[in-house]
Amino acid sequence: MRRRLYFVLPDVKSAHTLMDELLLQRIEENHIHFHADQQQSLGNLPKADAMEKSDVVYGAMGGFLFGAIFGLLGGILAYMVPWWFGEVSLTVIPYCMVLGAIACAAWAAAVATAAPSFRIKSYKNAIEQGNILMIVSVPLRRLNEIRLGLVTKHPEATYSGVWPAEHILFP
């Protein structure tokens, strides 16, 4: 299980320094991502993708739940109104639930990629001022070691939280 650490960095040079430090601590490059303003060039630093910049997972989970509920209602309707759908057995209900859950999860995940993450929204002002957001996904057992190592060695990096340990109930 992994946790995401969020750091706000002042410039690209410090981002390269922290990237090298994390690589020396044996954090793989595909677990380190940077997010900056569109006008700011990150060079060869790995940029944050849609999974880090949006709430795709939450959207898919919500769509899965609503799709299952609407599939349940559709299956019950198909079973109770035989003159419209023809004779169906009770097995139509779980089929409709699965089909509705998968379809709505895919649709909601696609829609969620366009909306920014509530975590990224809180860094909007810092990013607009020229700072860089670093998102590092670390193993749970090494969380404190890596966080304390980066905070003590690099005072220019502002530690700003870990996810999913900090939950905002109503964003």
Sine and cosine of phi, psi and omega as CSV:
sin_phi,cos_phi,sin_psi,cos_psi,sin_omega,cos_omega
0.00,0.00,0.70,-0.72,-0.06,-1.00
-0.90,-0.44,0.43,-0.90,0.08,-1.00
-0.83,-0.56,0.50,-0.87,0.02,-1.00
-0.98,-0.18,0.80,-0.60,0.11,-0.99
-0.99,-0.17,0.65,-0.76,0.00,-1.00
-0.90,-0.43,0.79,-0.61,0.06,-1.00
-0.77,-0.63,0.63,-0.78,0.11,-0.99
-0.97,-0.24,0.83,-0.56,-0.06,-1.00
-0.92,-0.38,0.56,-0.83,-0.08,-1.00
-0.97,0.26,-0.50,0.86,-0.08,-1.00
-0.40,-0.91,0.04,-1.00,-0.05,-1.00
-0.94,0.35,-0.58,0.82,-0.01,-1.00
-0.88,0.48,-0.71,0.70,0.04,-1.00
-0.93,0.37,-0.50,0.87,0.07,-1.00
-0.91,0.42,-0.67,0.74,0.06,-1.00
-0.90,0.44,-0.65,0.76,0.01,-1.00
-0.89,0.46,-0.72,0.69,0.01,-1.00
-0.93,0.36,-0.56,0.83,0.06,-1.00
-0.88,0.48,-0.72,0.69,0.03,-1.00
-0.89,0.45,-0.65,0.76,0.02,-1.00
-0.88,0.48,-0.68,0.73,0.01,-1.00
-0.93,0.38,-0.60,0.80,0.05,-1.00
-0.91,0.42,-0.59,0.80,0.06,-1.00
-0.92,0.38,-0.46,0.89,0.06,-1.00
-1.00,0.07,0.20,0.98,0.06,-1.00
0.90,0.43,0.62,0.78,0.19,-0.98
-1.00,-0.09,0.82,-0.58,-0.08,-1.00
-0.92,0.38,0.51,-0.86,-0.06,-1.00
-0.89,0.46,-0.52,0.86,-0.02,-1.00
-0.97,0.25,-0.01,1.00,0.08,-1.00
-0.96,-0.29,0.11,0.99,0.01,-1.00
-0.87,-0.50,0.82,-0.57,-0.01,-1.00
-0.69,-0.72,0.50,-0.87,-0.01,-1.00
-0.83,-0.57,0.59,-0.81,0.03,-1.00
-0.74,-0.67,0.79,-0.61,-0.02,-1.00
-0.65,-0.76,0.09,-1.00,0.07,-1.00
-0.88,0.47,0.47,-0.88,-0.07,-1.00
-0.90,0.44,-0.47,0.88,0.00,-1.00
-0.98,0.21,-0.30,0.96,-0.06,-1.00
-1.00,-0.02,0.79,-0.62,0.00,-1.00
-1.00,0.05,0.77,-0.63,0.03,-1.00
-1.00,-0.07,-0.09,1.00,0.00,-1.00
0.93,0.37,-0.78,-0.63,-0.05,-1.00
-1.00,-0.10,0.22,0.97,0.06,-1.00
-0.95,0.31,0.61,-0.79,0.01,-1.00
-0.93,0.37,0.80,-0.60,-0.05,-1.00
-1.00,0.05,0.50,-0.87,0.03,-1.00
-0.92,0.38,0.68,-0.73,0.00,-1.00
-0.99,-0.16,-0.18,-0.98,-0.08,-1.00
-0.89,0.45,-0.50,0.86,0.01,-1.00
-0.92,0.40,-0.56,0.83,0.01,-1.00
-1.00,0.07,-0.50,0.87,-0.10,-0.99
-1.00,-0.07,-0.08,1.00,-0.02,-1.00
-0.64,-0.77,0.13,-0.99,-0.01,-1.00
-0.98,-0.18,0.83,0.56,-0.05,-1.00
-0.90,0.44,-0.68,0.73,-0.06,-1.00
-0.91,0.42,-0.71,0.70,0.03,-1.00
-0.90,0.44,-0.64,0.77,0.04,-1.00
-0.89,0.45,-0.68,0.74,0.01,-1.00
-0.92,0.40,-0.64,0.77,0.02,-1.00
-0.91,0.41,-0.67,0.74,0.05,-1.00
-0.90,0.43,-0.68,0.74,0.05,-1.00
-0.90,0.44,-0.60,0.80,0.04,-1.00
-0.89,0.46,-0.70,0.72,0.00,-1.00
-0.91,0.42,-0.77,0.64,0.00,-1.00
-0.91,0.42,-0.61,0.79,0.04,-1.00
-0.90,0.44,-0.62,0.79,0.04,-1.00
-0.92,0.40,-0.63,0.77,0.02,-1.00
-0.92,0.40,-0.73,0.68,0.02,-1.00
-0.93,0.37,-0.52,0.85,0.10,-1.00
-0.91,0.40,-0.63,0.77,0.07,-1.00
-0.87,0.49,-0.73,0.68,0.02,-1.00
-0.89,0.45,-0.65,0.76,0.03,-1.00
-0.91,0.40,-0.63,0.77,0.04,-1.00
-0.91,0.42,-0.65,0.76,0.05,-1.00
-0.91,0.42,-0.66,0.75,0.04,-1.00
-0.89,0.46,-0.68,0.73,0.01,-1.00
-0.90,0.43,-0.57,0.82,0.01,-1.00
-0.97,0.26,-0.60,0.80,-0.10,-1.00
-1.00,0.10,-0.28,0.96,-0.03,-1.00
-0.89,-0.46,0.96,0.27,-0.06,-1.00
-0.93,0.36,-0.43,0.91,-0.01,-1.00
-0.94,0.34,-0.32,0.95,0.00,-1.00
-1.00,-0.07,-0.71,0.70,-0.10,-1.00
-0.99,-0.17,-0.21,0.98,-0.12,-0.99
1.00,-0.01,0.12,-0.99,-0.02,-1.00
-0.94,0.34,0.82,-0.57,0.07,-1.00
-0.75,-0.66,0.42,-0.91,0.04,-1.00
-1.00,-0.06,0.06,-1.00,0.00,-1.00
-0.92,0.40,-0.28,0.96,0.00,-1.00
-0.94,0.35,-0.20,0.98,0.05,-1.00
-0.92,0.39,-0.46,0.89,-0.05,-1.00
-0.91,0.42,-0.80,0.61,0.03,-1.00
-0.91,0.41,-0.53,0.85,0.06,-1.00
-0.89,0.46,-0.70,0.72,0.03,-1.00
-0.91,0.42,-0.60,0.80,0.02,-1.00
-0.90,0.43,-0.70,0.71,0.00,-1.00
-0.91,0.41,-0.71,0.70,0.00,-1.00
-0.89,0.45,-0.69,0.72,0.03,-1.00
-0.90,0.43,-0.66,0.76,-0.01,-1.00
-0.90,0.43,-0.70,0.71,-0.01,-1.00
-0.93,0.38,-0.70,0.72,-0.03,-1.00
-0.91,0.42,-0.71,0.71,-0.01,-1.00
-0.94,0.33,-0.55,0.84,0.05,-1.00
-0.90,0.43,-0.69,0.72,0.02,-1.00
-0.91,0.42,-0.68,0.73,0.00,-1.00
-0.91,0.42,-0.72,0.69,-0.03,-1.00
-0.92,0.40,-0.59,0.80,0.05,-1.00
-0.91,0.41,-0.63,0.77,0.04,-1.00
-0.91,0.42,-0.63,0.77,0.03,-1.00
-0.93,0.36,-0.61,0.79,-0.05,-1.00
-0.93,0.37,-0.37,0.93,0.03,-1.00
-0.92,0.40,-0.38,0.92,-0.01,-1.00
-0.99,0.11,-0.36,0.93,-0.02,-1.00
-1.00,-0.08,0.73,-0.68,0.00,-1.00
-0.94,0.34,0.47,-0.88,0.01,-1.00
-0.92,0.40,0.54,-0.84,0.04,-1.00
-0.92,0.40,-0.43,0.90,0.07,-1.00
-0.94,0.33,-0.65,0.76,-0.02,-1.00
-0.95,0.32,-0.54,0.84,0.01,-1.00
-0.86,0.52,-0.58,0.82,-0.02,-1.00
-0.94,0.34,-0.28,0.96,0.03,-1.00
-0.98,-0.21,0.13,0.99,-0.09,-1.00
-0.85,0.52,-0.72,0.70,-0.01,-1.00
-0.90,0.43,-0.67,0.74,0.01,-1.00
-0.90,0.44,-0.64,0.77,0.00,-1.00
-0.93,0.36,-0.63,0.77,0.02,-1.00
-0.92,0.39,-0.42,0.91,0.03,-1.00
-0.99,0.13,0.05,1.00,0.06,-1.00
0.98,-0.21,0.02,1.00,0.04,-1.00
-0.98,0.21,0.24,-0.97,-0.02,-1.00
-0.86,-0.51,0.71,-0.71,0.05,-1.00
-0.99,-0.10,0.82,-0.58,0.06,-1.00
-0.95,-0.31,0.78,-0.62,0.02,-1.00
-0.90,-0.44,0.89,-0.46,-0.04,-1.00
-0.88,-0.48,0.81,-0.58,0.05,-1.00
-0.99,-0.14,0.90,-0.43,-0.09,-1.00
-0.85,-0.53,0.43,-0.90,0.10,-1.00
-0.90,0.43,0.55,-0.83,-0.05,-1.00
-0.85,0.52,-0.62,0.78,-0.05,-1.00
-0.93,0.36,-0.34,0.94,-0.01,-1.00
-0.95,-0.31,0.16,0.99,-0.09,-1.00
-0.84,0.54,-0.82,0.57,-0.04,-1.00
-0.91,0.41,-0.63,0.78,0.01,-1.00
-0.87,0.50,-0.74,0.67,-0.04,-1.00
-0.95,0.32,-0.68,0.73,0.00,-1.00
-0.87,0.48,-0.77,0.64,-0.01,-1.00
-0.91,0.42,-0.60,0.80,0.04,-1.00
-0.89,0.45,-0.69,0.72,0.00,-1.00
-0.95,0.32,-0.62,0.78,-0.03,-1.00
-0.93,0.38,-0.64,0.77,-0.03,-1.00
-0.97,0.23,-0.61,0.79,-0.04,-1.00
-0.99,0.15,-0.43,0.90,-0.09,-1.00
-0.77,-0.64,1.00,0.07,-0.01,-1.00
-0.93,0.36,-0.29,0.96,0.03,-1.00
-0.96,0.29,-0.33,0.94,0.02,-1.00
-1.00,0.07,0.86,-0.52,0.00,-1.00
-1.00,-0.06,0.92,-0.39,0.04,-1.00
-0.95,0.30,0.74,-0.67,-0.07,-1.00
-0.73,-0.68,0.35,0.94,0.15,-0.99
0.74,-0.67,0.19,-0.98,0.03,-1.00
-0.75,-0.66,0.58,-0.81,0.03,-1.00
-0.80,-0.60,0.68,-0.74,0.22,0.98
-0.99,-0.16,0.48,0.87,0.02,-1.00
-0.98,0.21,-0.50,0.87,0.01,-1.00
-0.98,-0.20,0.93,-0.36,-0.04,-1.00
-0.95,-0.31,0.73,-0.68,0.14,-0.99
-0.99,-0.17,0.91,-0.42,-0.12,-0.99
-0.93,0.37,-0.71,0.70,0.00,-1.00
-0.79,-0.61,1.00,0.01,-0.05,-1.00
-0.93,0.36,0.00,0.00,0.00,0.00
